[in-house]
Amino acid sequence: MYRWSVIKMLFPWFILLAVTSCGTSSGDNDYAGGGIGGTGISVGKITAAGGTSVDVNGVAFDTTNATVTLDGAAGDQNNLKAGMIVKVDGTFHPDRTTGIAVNIDFKDILEGPVASVGSMDTVTNTVAIEVLGQTVIVDSSTYFDNFSDHDGNGTVDLTEFMNDIVAGNVVEVSGFVDADGIIYASYISLKSMTFEDYGSEIELKGIITALNEIPGTFIIGRLTIEFSLDTDFEHMTFDDLRDGLYVEVKGDGGFSDGVLIASKIELEDDGYHFEDNHEFKVEGYVTAILLTEGKFNLAGQTVRIIATTQYKDGSIVDIADIKVNMKLEVEGTVDALGVLVADSIKVESGDNGSEDDSEDDSSDSDDGSSDEDSEDSEDSEDEEDEEDDHDPS
């Protein structure tokens, strides 16, 4: 249950996906032909932000008249940073590289105090930190927001991040999750230097497990959460609580013996709502494989391989070559059951969801934050997992 609960904790915006509805469409969609446009949705990592545009999933969106929302609060273009996972509603131009954003919505994975900071892994050049009972991996492609640019070169790098981060710091994280529940941070922001009970804000999204109505606790990942009749419930009631429910927990009352005291529990929608034949692009980790059915789960989305599916990388020639924790990009159309019928599949390389191992780190010179033009991925593991029984498709 822990593995699936952490995977679901990252819904709805941790996966990189794009959905566009076109004027005419068919079951066998030829993406290589291009020339498809229309209104739709793109959910993915911002790879560039500035002026009046943001780049998400290879599309540069004009944000001149866009409404920006940050975790439910009104924001603006200046709040959008590289690495953030956002949902963009808007129009896609026929060139498939530009569009116009109407609404941009950012939702973080979690926000809370750092419990521990590991040492630099000199083999993978990554650092593991623990936040709210979850393991978060940070590397050189992560966008570091509000950390110090010690050398003054306009970019916060991993070494400078390591010089700043300490247990007790409060951070906000956006990124990806693999099948083992490891979070790969594409964006991490320093919210405050110290955590204060009854003052610091805590946010965590995930699937309820181990519900115990007396004394009133449940678990998300490895974190135990305590609730009571005094807890504020939104879009649900106390009696609606059950294992498997996807919720957002907020706490402003701090911890008691390591248990988070929930001030608010909100029922969240962990799914995506598509119409038949919507175009769909998803990038993420493979979390389960249904070999006999010709299907696999990619970041919570069920994908079906058909005879005409094209493989863009020589390392994959059929579904037998797909492994759990392999990072893939899939394009296709959604059928009437919400399953993504794959037109093309491409292996992604790197650690954090980048299209390749190259990096183009830049920064907001006034806040010393790092930027990047890539989306990394995790190497594959030769294992299979059970199908998610709470699939959002």
Secondary structure, 3 states (H helix, E strand, C coil): CHHHHHHHHCCCCCCEEEEECCCCCCCCCCHHHCCCCEEEEEEEEEEEEECCEEEECCEEEECCCCEEEECCEEECHHHCCCCCEEEEEEEECCCCCEEEEEEEEECCCEEEEEEEECCCECCCCEEEEEECCEEEEEECCCEEECCCCCCCCCCCCHHHHHHHCCCCCEEEEEEEECCCCCEEEEEEEEEECCCCCCCCCEEEEEECEEEECCCCEEEECCEEEECCCCCEEECCCHHHCCCCCEEEEEECCCEECCEEECCEEEECCCCCCCCCCCEEEEEEEEEEEEHHHCEEEECCEEEEEEEEEEECCCCCCCHHHCCCCCEEEEEEEECCCCCEEEEEEEECCCCCCCCCCCCCCCEECCCCEECCCCCCCCCCCCCCCCCCCCCCC
